[in-house]
Amino acid sequence: QHNDPRCSCGKRQKAKIVSSRIINGTEAPPEHWPWVVGIYDSTDTLVCGGSLINEEYVVTAEHCF
């Protein structure tokens, strides 16, 4: 369970900044997109993404598994 007061499921904490291109991007802090989840395999390779739907469950695409 995530108890960080900076993060709330489905609620962004900072102003929305969206661009159609990412150039020299940087890692987003957890409070920017707190519902976005990365799913990694046993070799720490990112295999899929998902979205938190509550504090316990993640929704992702069928092809991820």
Backbone hydrogen bonds, N-H to C=O, Kabsch-Sander energy under -0.5 kcal/mol:
donor,donor_aa,acceptor,acceptor_aa,energy
3,N,1,Q,-0.6
7,C,4,D,-1.8
8,S,11,K,-0.6
11,K,8,S,-2.3
13,Q,31,E,-1.5
23,I,21,R,-0.6
32,H,29,P,-2.1
33,W,29,P,-0.7
36,V,33,W,-1.7
37,V,50,G,-2.5
39,I,48,C,-3.0
40,Y,38,G,-0.6
41,D,45,T,-2.0
44,D,41,D,-1.9
47,V,39,I,-3.1
48,C,39,I,-1.4
50,G,37,V,-1.9
51,S,59,V,-2.3
52,L,35,W,-2.8
53,I,57,Y,-2.4
54,N,57,Y,-1.1
59,V,51,S,-2.9
64,C,61,A,-1.5
65,F,62,E,-1.8
